[in-house]
Amino acid sequence: MTEKYVWYASYGSNINTERFLCYIKGGKPEGSTKVETGCKDPSLPIASSTFTMNYPLYFAKEARKWGSKGVAFIDLTEDPGCATLSKKYLITLEQFRDIVSQENNGIDFHIDMDEVIKNGSKVFRDAWYGNILYLGEEEGYPVFSFTAPWNINDVESKKPSHAYLTTIIKGLKVDYPNEEIFHYLQTKPGIKDHYTEDELKKLIFRS
């Protein structure tokens, strides 16, 4: 792979640009308890836009930096009838590697991105975000994301914290109206079974 730039597509808290830039420049995101180290190259993304993934969104595990509550993942089985909202950022390949490293507790790793493109995904670590996915090409650049190496039915759904979900909501509000965000989120595992309609609406309309 010779491209200098890649699209990183986020479906979770990084859909919020302010939160995402903590992975680029360093800093503590609102609602999180962890200070991110940032990328070695703190240059801002050269472009960003909405992106739709055909992989189901769900919330699971318990992230200490987000109140020991659930965080976002996408399932590994593509579903053409599923539309997971995301935001993609055009960044350098090295920045993408740094972001993946930060999501994996700062580990140093190597992965052949051409292999990811060829196979559609590559597990480099048996960890929450140790699986890199290739999601196609947009405007001449490959689109990558990352998620867990397990399937949605292999893990118990968990309620995301108000702070974590609010971070996602604020990111979605840049491009989508409140009612659409409500209907989008209320069906997701981790939300539909843990949030009442009133609780979810209060978060959305007050964010």
C-alpha positions in Angstrom: 0.0 0.0 0.0 1.6 3.3 -1.1 -1.1 5.8 -0.3 0.0 8.4 2.2 -3.5 9.2 3.3 -6.3 6.9 4.5 -9.9 7.5 5.7 -10.5 6.5 9.3 -14.2 5.9 9.8 -15.5 6.1 13.4 -18.9 4.8 14.6 -18.3 5.5 18.4 -17.1 8.4 20.4 -14.7 9.6 17.7 -17.7 10.5 15.6 -17.5 13.6 17.8 -14.7 15.6 16.2 -13.7 17.4 19.4 -13.2 14.0 21.1 -11.4 12.6 18.1 -8.9 15.5 18.0 -7.7 14.4 21.5 -6.3 11.3 19.7 -4.6 13.6 17.2 -3.3 16.5 19.4 -3.5 14.8 22.9 -5.7 15.8 25.8 -8.6 14.6 27.9 -12.0 14.3 26.2 -15.1 15.7 28.0 -16.6 13.0 30.1 -13.6 10.7 30.0 -11.1 10.2 32.8 -8.1 9.4 30.5 -5.7 11.9 29.0 -4.8 10.7 25.4 -1.2 11.0 24.3 -2.0 12.2 20.7 -0.2 11.3 17.4 3.4 11.9 16.7 2.2 14.0 13.9 -0.5 16.3 15.3 -1.6 17.7 11.9 -5.4 18.0 11.6 -7.4 15.8 9.2 -7.4 17.3 5.7 -11.0 16.4 5.2 -14.0 14.8 7.0 -17.5 13.8 6.0 -20.3 11.4 7.0 -20.0 7.7 6.1 -22.4 4.7 6.4 -21.3 1.3 7.5 -23.2 -1.9 6.7 -22.2 -3.5 10.0 -24.5 -3.5 13.1 -23.6 -1.2 16.0 -23.8 -2.4 19.6 -22.4 -1.5 23.1 -20.5 -3.9 25.3 -17.8 -4.4 27.9 -17.0 -1.9 30.7 -14.5 0.9 29.9 -13.0 2.4 33.0 -12.3 5.8 31.3 -16.0 6.0 30.5 -17.4 5.2 34.0 -16.9 1.5 33.7 -19.8 1.3 31.3 -20.3 0.0 27.8 -18.6 1.3 24.6 -19.3 1.0 20.9 -18.4 -1.9 18.7 -19.5 -3.0 15.3 -20.3 -6.7 14.4 -18.1 -8.5 11.9 -20.9 -9.7 9.7 -21.8 -7.2 6.9 -25.5 -6.6 6.6 -26.6 -4.6 3.5 -29.9 -3.7 5.3 -28.0 -2.2 8.3 -26.9 1.5 8.3 -24.5 2.4 11.1 -23.8 6.1 11.0 -20.2 7.2 11.2 -17.8 10.0 10.4 -14.7 9.5 8.3 -11.5 11.6 8.6 -8.7 11.8 6.0 -5.5 11.4 7.9 -2.0 10.0 7.3 -1.5 6.2 7.5 0.9 6.8 10.4 -1.7 8.8 12.3 -4.1 6.0 11.8 -1.6 3.6 13.3 -1.1 5.9 16.2 -4.8 6.1 16.8 -5.1 2.3 16.8 -2.2 2.1 19.2 -3.9 4.6 21.6 -7.1 2.5 21.5 -4.9 -0.5 22.5 -3.2 1.0 25.5 -0.3 2.5 23.5 1.2 -0.9 22.3 3.7 -0.9 19.5 2.4 -3.1 16.6 2.9 -3.8 13.0 0.3 -4.7 10.5 0.4 -5.1 6.7 -2.4 -2.8 5.5 -2.3 -4.4 2.0 -3.3 -7.7 3.8 -6.2 -5.9 5.5 -7.4 -4.7 2.1 -7.0 -8.1 0.5 -8.8 -10.0 3.2 -11.2 -7.3 4.4 -10.0 -7.5 8.0 -7.0 -8.5 10.2 -6.8 -9.3 13.8 -3.5 -8.1 15.2 -4.4 -8.4 18.9 -7.0 -10.3 20.9 -8.4 -7.1 22.4 -11.4 -4.8 22.3 -10.1 -2.9 19.3 -7.6 -5.3 17.9 -9.3 -6.0 14.6 -8.8 -3.6 11.7 -11.4 -3.5 9.0 -11.3 -2.4 5.4 -14.5 -0.7 4.3 -13.8 0.1 0.7 -12.5 3.2 -1.0 -13.8 6.8 -1.1 -12.4 9.5 -3.4 -9.4 7.3 -4.2 -8.4 6.6 -0.6 -9.0 3.3 1.4 -11.4 3.4 4.3 -10.4 1.7 7.6 -12.0 1.2 11.0 -11.4 -1.1 13.9 -13.5 -3.1 16.3 -13.4 -6.3 18.4 -12.4 -9.7 17.0 -15.6 -11.3 18.3 -19.2 -11.3 17.0 -22.1 -9.4 18.5 -23.7 -12.6 19.9 -20.5 -13.6 21.7 -20.6 -10.8 24.2 -23.2 -9.4 26.6 -24.5 -5.9 25.8 -23.8 -3.2 28.3 -25.3 0.2 28.9 -23.1 3.1 27.8 -22.7 5.9 30.3 -24.5 9.2 29.9 -21.1 10.9 29.2 -20.1 8.4 26.5 -23.4 8.4 24.8 -23.6 12.2 25.0 -20.3 12.4 23.2 -21.7 10.3 20.3 -24.9 12.3 20.3 -23.0 15.6 20.0 -21.1 14.2 17.1 -24.2 13.0 15.3 -26.0 16.4 15.9 -23.6 18.0 13.4 -25.2 16.2 10.6 -28.6 14.7 11.8 -31.7 16.1 13.5 -32.7 15.0 17.1 -35.6 12.7 16.0 -33.5 10.8 13.6 -30.7 10.3 16.2 -33.3 9.0 18.7 -34.7 6.4 16.2 -31.2 5.4 15.3 -29.9 4.9 18.8 -33.0 3.4 20.5 -32.7 0.1 18.6 -29.0 -0.6 19.4 -28.0 -3.4 21.8 -26.9 -1.8 25.0 -29.4 1.0 24.6 -32.7 -0.6 23.7 -32.4 -2.9 26.7 -31.0 -0.4 29.2 -32.3 3.1 28.3 -35.9 4.1 28.6 -37.3 6.3 25.8 -37.5 9.2 28.2 -33.9 8.8 29.4 -32.6 8.6 25.9 -34.7 11.6 24.7 -33.5 13.7 27.6 -29.9 13.0 26.6 -30.5 13.8 23.0 -32.6 17.0 23.3 -30.4 18.4 26.1 -27.0 17.7 24.5 
